[in-house]
Amino acid sequence: MEFKVSYIKEALKEPINIGGLLLAGAAAAYAATTGFLEPTLVLAGALIAEGAYLATVPASTMYRRIIDRRSRHLLEEHRRKQRLELIKTFDPREREAVDYLSWMKNQIASNYKKFARLSEEPPQLRELESTWEAFVDLLDEYRRRKNHLRSINRQAVENQLRQAERTAQYADDATRPLHEKNVEILRRRLQTFDDIERSVKRVEAQLQMIENFFGLVNDQVVTMPTPEHILSLDFDSLLSSIELTKEILQQTAPIMGQLDSLNRDANQLRPSLAGDRR
């Protein structure tokens, strides 16, 4: 999810703008009661001031920076809530892994402050929060792809392919194209299955790497001779690896739908092939 920012809408919602409009309304009502000034003049002045406000404030670079920063905070908060709701859907074993890394993250921060005798954490340790979030997201992707693979009987598809290849080989000229189409679909199903399986193995390896990295960081923090020793840990390599895995998953995401589509195509062909055999 991404928030689309409208700077004009945000400016309209600002307390100072709402307060100004209320003040103008009150002034117009007061003018109508006392007859001191024409209410229409008060309202006209308020509209001119509002127009000037909307023409200048939303276009201000400083104001846009404030709104962008506010929007990023809202987006991060939204994602945090979504991630917590997602964790609730995990099975006990998956939740245990997530909770353990969360505990480890807090333990690392505590140990660093204890042994380094510093109140501030270095940026590298703060990046553990992003790494933990990536672990949750990758774990969700892993279990969804794993469950998708489990829903498919690969052996059955391989058996269907062998049978379809034999049938196409001995079919007459009129029906051979239909059987060859079935062979093509079955081969693509197996290829797509292999692609998903490879992505599952990559995510599994990435999850293991993150778990082991948390353990390494904690060991290093406990035994570090100086606070600067933490800088030698290769956070950049891990974060780059995570980003690469995410990119690969984004590129292979359509494969999940392709496999479902191929399953539907195969099911549609079966009645025609059955009629042909009769």
C-alpha positions in Angstrom: 0.0 0.0 0.0 1.2 3.5 -0.9 -0.4 6.8 0.3 -1.0 9.3 -2.4 -0.5 12.7 -1.0 -2.6 15.7 -2.0 -0.9 18.8 -0.6 -4.0 20.9 -1.1 -6.2 18.4 0.9 -3.6 18.3 3.6 -3.5 22.1 3.7 -7.3 22.2 4.0 -7.1 19.9 7.1 -4.5 22.0 8.9 -5.7 23.3 12.3 -4.6 26.8 11.4 -6.8 26.7 8.3 -9.8 25.2 10.0 -9.4 27.8 12.8 -9.3 30.6 10.3 -12.5 29.4 8.6 -14.3 29.2 11.9 -13.1 32.6 12.9 -14.3 34.0 9.6 -17.7 32.4 10.1 -18.0 33.8 13.6 -17.0 37.3 12.3 -19.6 37.1 9.6 -22.3 36.1 12.1 -21.2 38.9 14.4 -21.3 41.4 11.6 -24.8 40.3 10.7 -26.0 40.7 14.3 -24.5 44.1 15.0 -24.8 45.6 11.5 -21.3 47.0 12.0 -20.1 45.5 8.7 -21.7 43.7 5.8 -21.4 39.9 6.3 -20.8 39.4 2.6 -17.7 41.6 2.8 -16.4 39.5 5.7 -17.1 36.3 3.8 -15.5 37.7 0.6 -12.4 38.6 2.5 -12.3 35.2 4.0 -12.6 33.5 0.6 -9.8 35.7 -0.8 -7.6 34.8 2.2 -8.4 31.1 1.8 -7.5 31.3 -1.9 -4.2 32.9 -1.2 -3.5 30.3 1.5 -4.3 27.4 -0.9 -2.2 29.0 -3.7 0.9 29.5 -1.6 1.1 27.0 1.3 0.6 23.7 -0.6 3.2 24.8 -3.2 5.7 25.6 -0.5 8.8 23.4 -0.5 9.0 23.5 3.2 5.4 22.5 3.7 5.7 19.6 1.2 8.7 18.3 3.1 6.6 18.4 6.3 3.7 16.5 4.6 6.1 14.0 3.0 7.7 13.2 6.4 4.2 13.0 8.0 3.0 10.6 5.2 6.1 8.4 5.6 5.4 8.1 9.3 1.8 7.2 8.6 2.8 4.6 6.0 5.3 3.1 8.4 2.7 2.9 11.1 0.2 1.3 8.7 2.8 -1.3 7.7 3.7 -2.0 11.3 0.0 -2.7 12.1 -0.4 -4.8 9.0 2.7 -6.8 10.0 1.4 -7.4 13.5 -1.9 -8.6 12.1 0.0 -10.8 9.6 2.0 -12.4 12.5 -1.3 -13.5 14.1 -2.0 -15.6 11.1 1.3 -17.6 11.4 1.2 -21.0 12.9 2.8 -21.5 16.4 6.2 -22.6 15.0 6.4 -19.6 12.7 5.3 -17.2 15.5 7.9 -18.7 17.7 10.7 -17.9 15.2 9.4 -14.3 14.8 9.2 -13.8 18.5 12.6 -15.3 19.1 14.2 -12.8 16.6 12.3 -10.0 18.2 13.6 -11.0 21.6 17.1 -11.4 20.1 16.9 -7.9 18.6 16.1 -6.4 22.0 18.8 -8.5 23.7 21.4 -7.2 21.3 20.4 -3.6 22.0 20.5 -4.3 25.7 23.9 -6.0 25.6 25.4 -3.2 23.5 24.4 -0.5 26.0 25.6 -2.7 28.8 29.1 -3.6 27.4 29.7 -0.4 25.4 28.4 1.7 28.3 26.7 4.0 25.7 23.2 5.3 25.7 22.9 5.6 21.9 22.8 2.7 19.6 24.9 2.8 16.4 22.9 2.9 13.1 23.9 -0.7 12.4 22.0 -2.0 15.3 19.0 0.1 14.4 19.0 -1.6 11.1 18.2 -4.8 12.9 14.6 -3.6 13.1 14.4 -3.4 9.3 16.0 -6.8 9.1 13.4 -8.3 11.5 10.6 -6.7 9.4 12.1 -8.3 6.3 12.2 -11.6 8.1 8.4 -11.4 8.8 7.6 -10.5 5.2 9.9 -13.2 3.7 8.4 -15.8 6.1 4.9 -14.9 4.9 6.0 -15.2 1.2 7.8 -18.5 2.0 4.8 -20.2 3.6 2.4 -19.0 0.8 4.7 -20.4 -1.9 5.3 -23.6 0.1 1.6 -24.2 0.5 1.0 -23.5 -3.2 3.6 -26.2 -4.0 2.0 -28.7 -1.6 -1.4 -28.2 -3.4 0.1 -29.6 -6.6 0.8 -33.3 -7.1 4.0 -33.2 -9.2 4.1 -36.9 -9.7 0.6 -36.9 -11.1 1.5 -34.2 -13.6 4.6 -36.1 -14.6 2.5 -39.2 -15.2 0.0 -37.2 -17.2 2.9 -35.8 -19.3 4.3 -39.2 -20.2 0.9 -40.5 -21.1 0.1 -37.4 -23.2 3.4 -37.7 -25.1 2.6 -41.3 -25.9 -0.9 -40.4 -27.0 0.3 -37.6 -29.2 2.9 -39.8 -30.8 0.3 -42.3 -32.0 -2.6 -39.9 -32.6 -4.0 -39.3 -36.1 -3.4 -36.1 -38.0 -6.8 -34.6 -37.0 -6.4 -35.0 -33.2 -2.6 -34.7 -32.9 -2.6 -30.9 -32.5 -4.9 -31.2 -29.5 -2.7 -33.7 -27.8 0.4 -31.7 -28.6 -1.2 -28.7 -27.0 -1.9 -30.8 -23.9 1.8 -31.9 -23.8 2.9 -28.2 -24.1 0.7 -27.2 -21.1 1.9 -30.1 -18.9 5.6 -29.3 -19.7 5.0 -25.6 -18.8 3.3 -26.7 -15.6 6.3 -28.6 -14.6 8.7 -25.7 -15.6 6.6 -23.3 -13.6 6.6 -25.7 -10.6 10.4 -25.8 -10.8 10.6 -22.0 -10.9 8.4 -21.7 -7.7 10.4 -24.4 -6.0 13.7 -22.5 -6.7 12.3 -19.3 -5.3 11.1 -21.2 -2.2 14.6 -22.6 -1.6 16.1 -19.1 -2.0 13.7 -17.6 0.5 14.4 -20.5 2.9 18.1 -19.8 2.7 17.6 -16.1 3.2 15.5 -16.7 6.4 18.3 -19.0 7.7 20.9 -16.3 7.0 18.9 -13.7 8.9 18.5 -15.9 11.9 22.2 -16.8 12.0 23.2 -13.1 11.5 21.2 -12.1 14.5 23.1 -14.7 16.5 26.4 -13.5 15.1 25.6 -9.9 16.0 24.7 -10.8 19.6 27.9 -12.9 20.0 30.0 -10.0 18.6 28.4 -7.4 20.8 29.0 -9.5 24.0 32.7 -10.1 23.1 33.6 -6.8 21.4 36.8 -5.2 22.7 35.6 -1.7 21.8 32.3 -0.1 20.8 33.7 0.6 17.3 34.1 -3.2 16.8 30.4 -3.3 15.8 31.3 -1.4 12.6 33.1 -4.5 11.3 29.9 -6.5 11.0 28.8 -6.8 7.4 25.3 -5.3 7.7 25.4 -4.0 4.1 26.0 -7.4 2.6 23.0 -8.9 4.5 20.7 -5.9 3.6 21.8 -6.1 -0.1 21.0 -9.9 -0.1 17.6 -9.3 1.3 16.8 -6.6 -1.3 17.9 -8.9 -4.1 15.7 -11.7 -2.8 12.8 -9.3 -2.6 13.4 -8.2 -6.2 13.5 -11.8 -7.4 10.3 -12.6 -5.6 8.6 -9.6 -7.2 9.8 -10.8 -10.6 8.6 -14.4 -10.0 5.3 -13.4 -8.4 3.3 -13.8 -11.7 4.5 -17.4 -11.8 2.0 -18.3 -9.1 -0.9 -17.1 -11.2 0.6 -18.7 -14.3 0.5 -22.1 -12.6 -3.1 -21.7 -11.7 -3.9 -20.6 -15.3 -2.1 -23.7 -16.7 -4.1 -25.9 -14.3 -7.3 -24.4 -15.6 -6.2 -24.9 -19.3 -5.3 -28.5 -18.6 -8.7 -29.1 -16.9 -10.5 -27.5 -20.0 -8.6 -29.8 -22.3 -9.5 -33.0 -20.5 -13.1 -33.2 -21.6 -12.0 -32.8 -25.2 -9.4 -35.4 -24.9 -11.8 -37.8 -23.2 -14.3 -37.4 -26.0 -11.5 -38.0 -28.5 -10.6 -41.3 -26.8 -14.2 -42.4 -27.0 
